[in-house]
């Protein structure tokens, strides 16, 4: 079972972005105060509890607690912030993203597997 790692610093984010040239990554932007985001986190965990792609690294950023990281992700990938939001990127470029009720295990499987 794959598990996500929490991103809390700009240095971590920069390393993940740089590493995406060798291995794609997924980041879930999560608000700890939003029920829609709580549902998205359940869907993310459900996807990871199944048979997720092992060719991808998985991360979570809490958008309130780590706002500078969340803002930098939006800037670096050129994708307007939303929460909850899932972003899939490789070679430092966005491949796919979606937000709110579209963050589902089924949707992630369709794109990532």
C-alpha positions as CSV (number, residue, x, y, z in Angstrom):
1,X,0.0,0.0,0.0
2,X,1.3,3.4,-1.0
3,X,1.1,6.3,1.5
4,X,1.4,10.0,1.0
5,X,4.0,12.2,2.6
6,X,3.1,15.6,4.0
7,X,4.8,18.6,2.4
8,X,5.5,21.4,4.9
9,X,8.4,23.4,3.5
10,X,9.4,25.2,0.3
11,X,12.6,23.2,0.2
12,X,10.7,19.9,0.2
13,X,8.4,21.2,-2.6
14,X,11.4,22.3,-4.7
15,X,13.0,18.9,-4.3
16,X,9.8,17.1,-5.3
17,X,9.4,19.4,-8.3
18,X,13.0,18.7,-9.4
19,X,12.6,15.0,-8.8
20,X,9.6,14.9,-11.1
21,X,12.0,14.7,-14.0
22,X,12.8,11.2,-12.9
23,X,9.5,10.2,-11.2
24,X,6.1,11.8,-11.6
25,X,4.3,13.0,-8.5
26,X,0.8,13.7,-7.2
27,X,0.0,16.4,-4.6
28,X,-3.4,16.7,-2.9
29,X,-4.0,20.2,-1.6
30,X,-6.1,19.7,1.5
31,X,-8.0,22.1,3.8
32,X,-8.3,20.8,7.3
33,X,-11.4,22.9,7.9
34,X,-13.5,21.9,4.8
35,X,-15.9,19.0,4.6
36,X,-15.4,18.7,0.8
37,X,-11.7,18.4,1.4
38,X,-12.2,15.8,4.1
39,X,-14.1,13.7,1.5
40,X,-11.3,14.3,-1.0
41,X,-8.7,13.0,1.5
42,X,-10.8,9.9,2.1
43,X,-10.9,9.3,-1.7
44,X,-7.1,9.9,-1.9
45,X,-6.5,7.4,0.9
46,X,-8.9,4.9,-0.7
47,X,-7.0,5.1,-4.0
48,X,-3.7,4.6,-2.2
49,X,-5.1,1.6,-0.2
50,X,-5.9,-0.2,-3.4
51,X,-3.3,-0.8,-6.1
52,X,-2.0,2.7,-6.9
53,X,0.7,3.2,-9.6
54,X,4.1,2.6,-8.0
55,X,5.7,4.8,-10.6
56,X,4.3,7.9,-8.9
57,X,5.2,9.6,-5.6
58,X,2.2,10.8,-3.5
59,X,2.1,14.0,-1.3
60,X,-0.3,16.1,0.7
61,X,-0.1,19.8,1.5
62,X,-2.3,21.3,4.1
63,X,-3.3,24.6,2.5
64,X,-3.9,26.6,5.7
65,X,-1.0,25.3,7.7
66,X,1.5,25.4,4.8
67,X,0.1,28.3,2.8
68,X,3.5,29.3,1.3
69,X,4.0,25.8,-0.1
70,X,0.5,25.7,-1.5
71,X,1.0,29.1,-3.2
72,X,4.4,28.1,-4.6
73,X,2.9,24.9,-6.1
74,X,0.2,27.0,-7.8
75,X,2.9,29.4,-9.2
76,X,5.3,26.8,-10.3
77,X,2.8,24.6,-12.1
78,X,0.7,27.6,-13.4
79,X,-2.5,26.1,-12.0
80,X,-4.9,28.4,-10.1
81,X,-5.3,27.3,-6.5
82,X,-8.4,25.4,-5.4
83,X,-9.0,23.2,-2.4
84,X,-9.4,20.3,-2.4
85,X,-7.3,19.9,-5.5
86,X,-5.2,17.1,-6.9
87,X,-2.3,17.8,-9.2
88,X,-0.3,15.2,-11.2
89,X,2.9,16.4,-12.7
90,X,6.1,15.1,-14.3
91,X,9.2,16.8,-15.8
92,X,8.2,19.9,-13.7
93,X,5.0,20.3,-15.9
94,X,1.4,19.6,-15.0
95,X,-0.2,16.6,-16.6
96,X,-3.6,16.6,-14.9
97,X,-5.5,18.3,-12.1
98,X,-9.0,18.4,-10.7
99,X,-10.7,19.8,-7.7
100,X,-13.6,19.6,-5.3
101,X,-16.0,16.7,-5.8
102,X,-14.0,15.4,-8.8
103,X,-11.3,14.2,-6.5
104,X,-12.3,10.6,-6.4
105,X,-10.5,7.3,-6.2
106,X,-12.2,6.3,-9.5
107,X,-11.0,9.4,-11.2
108,X,-7.5,9.0,-9.9
109,X,-7.4,5.3,-11.1
110,X,-8.6,6.4,-14.6
111,X,-5.7,8.9,-14.9
112,X,-2.9,7.3,-12.9
113,X,-3.2,3.6,-13.5
